[in-house]
Amino acid sequence: MLHNPKWDVQTKPDALSLAGLVAWLETKPADEKYDFTDCRGKCLYGQYMASHGFGWEEASSFRANVYMHVAYQYPWTFGAALERARKAVT
């Protein structure tokens, strides 16, 4: 298999960190909703990974439990997700 540099976490060191997720969520409107069930890249995780230059197909291979716990819980707003992510950091 050919190596794709996008698969190398070292090329985007904070792309897969909780701190990186918190920083990104801080830029989003708190009341903006996302659809956790949208598996075409419009969920929180898909949008986050796309903002780091990863496509939806590539992003799914980087899925980590911490993102699932932050994104899965309701309500599905960026503000609520930010609160959950901050709690997970401490």
VOKOL-648034 format. One record per residue: residue in three letters; z, y, x of N, C-alpha, C in turn. Coordinates in steps of 0.05 Angstrom, whole numbers, plus 32768, in hexadecimal, padded with zeros to 4 digits. Example, Ala and Ser with C-alpha at 12.3 -4.5 7.8 and 13.67 -1.06 7.14 Angstrom:
BEGIN
ALA809C7F8E8108809C7FA680F6809C7FBE8108/SER808E7FD38101808F7FEB8111809D80018102/
***
This chain:
BEGIN
MET80007FE98011800080008000800080198012/LEU7FF0802C800A7FEF80458019800980558015/HIS8011806480298028807580278021808F801A/ASN803080978006802C80B17FF9804480C28001/PRO804080D9800F805780EA8017806880F38000/LYS805D80F57FE8806E80FD7FD1808380E87FCB/TRP807F80D07FD4809380BB7FCF80AA80BD7FE2/ASP80A780CC7FF780BB80CE800C80CF80E48004/VAL80E780DC7FFE80FC80F07FF680FF8105800C/GLN80FA80FF802580FE8112803A80EC812A8037/THR80D58127802980C3813E802680CE81528012/LYS80E0814A800080ED815C7FED810B81547FED/PRO811A815C8001813581528004814881557FED/ASP8145816A7FDD8158816D7FC7814C81637FAD/ALA813481597FAD812781507F948137813B7F86/LEU8144812A7F94815381147F88817181177F8A/SER817A81307F8D819781347F8F81A181417F75/LEU81BA813C7F6F81C781487F5881C881667F5C/ALA81CD816F7F7481CE818C7F7A81B381997F74/GLY819E818B7F7B818381957F75817E81977F57/LEU818781837F48818481837F2B8194819B7F1F/VAL81AD819F7F2881BD81B57F1F81AF81D07F24/ALA81A581D37F3C819781EC7F43817F81F17F31/TRP817081DC7F2B815881DF7F1A816181E57EFD/LEU817581D77EF4817F81DC7ED8818981F97ED5/GLU819382047EEA819D82207EE9818682347EE4/THR816D822C7EEA8156823D7EE5814A823A7EC9/LYS815382277EBA814882217EA0815882307E8A/PRO814A82397E75815982457E5E816C82317E52/ALA818682387E4F819A82267E468195821A7E2B/ASP818882297E19818482207DFE816982117DFB/GLU8159820F7E10814082017E0F814581E37E0D/LYS813681D77DFA813A81BA7DF6812581AA7E06/TYR812D81927E0C811A817E7E18811D81657E07/ASP810981547E098109813B7DF9810C81237E0D/PHE812481197E0D812A81027E1F811880EB7E1A/THR810E80E77E0280FE80D07DFB80E080D37E02/ASP80D880EB7E0B80BC80F07E1280B680E47E2D/CYS80A880CE7E2D80A280C07E47808880C97E53/ARG807F80E17E4C806680EC7E57806C81037E6A/GLY808581067E72808C811B7E85809981337E79/LYS809E81347E6080AA814C7E5380C881497E50/CYS80D381327E5980F081307E5880FC81407E6F/LEU811681427E70812381527E85811B81477EA1/TYR811C812D7EA4811781217EBE80FA81267EC6/GLY80E781227EB480CB81267EBA80C581437EC1/GLN80D181567EB380CD81727EB980D981797ED5/TYR80F0816E7EDA80FE81747EF380ED81697F0B/MET80E481517F0880D481457F1E80B981547F22/ALA80AD815B7F0B8093816A7F0D809881857F1B/SER80AF81917F1780B481AB7F2480B681A77F43/HIS80BB818F7F4C80BD81897F6880A3817D7F73/GLY808E817D7F62807481737F6B806F81567F67/PHE808081487F59807C812C7F53807081297F38/GLY805B81187F35805081127F1B806181007F0B/TRP805C80FE7EF2806D80EE7EE0806D80D17EE9/GLU805780C57EF1805680AA7EFA806680A67F13/GLU806580B97F25807480B87F3E809280BC7F38/ALA809780CE7F2680B380D57F2080C280BD7F14/SER80B480AD7F0580C280967EF880CD80827F0D/SER80C080817F2480C9806F7F3980E2807A7F47/PHE80E980937F448100809F7F50811880A27F3E/ARG811580967F26812B80997F12814580907F1E/ALA815A80A07F198175809A7F238188809C7F0C/ASN819D808C7F0D81B0808B7EF781BC80A67EF1/VAL81C180B67F0581CE80D07F0181BD80E17EEF/TYR81A280E17EF2819180F17EE1819180E67EC5/MET819280CC7EC2819280BF7EA881AC80C87E99/HIS81C280C87EA781DB80CF7E9A81DB80ED7E92/VAL81D080FD7EA281CF811A7E9D81BB81207E86/ALA81A581137E87818F811A7E748192810B7E59/TYR819D80F37E5A819E80E27E4281B180EC7E2C/GLN81C780F67E3581DC80FF7E2181D281167E11/TYR81DB81167DF881D4812B7DE581E881427DE6/PRO81E3815B7DE281C981667DDA81B581687DF0/TRP819C81677DE9818681677DFD817C81847E01/THR818E81947E0D818781AF7E15818D81B17E33/PHE817E81C37E40818381C67E5D819F81D07E63/GLY81AA81E17E5281C581EB7E5681DA81D47E55/ALA81D781C37E4181EA81AC7E3F81E681997E57/ALA81CE81957E5F81C881837E7681D481907E8F/LEU81D381AA7E9281DE81B77EA981FD81B37EAA/GLU820A81B57E93822781B07E92822D81947E9B/ARG821E81817E91822381657E98821E81607EB6/ALA8209816D7EC1820281697EDD821881767EEE/ARG8222818D7EE7823881997EF6825181887EF6/LYS8257817C7EDF826E816A7EDE826B81527EF0/ALA825281497EF2824C81317F03824F81387F20/VAL824B81517F28824D81597F44826A81587F4D/THR827D815F7F3B829981607F4382A781467F42/
***
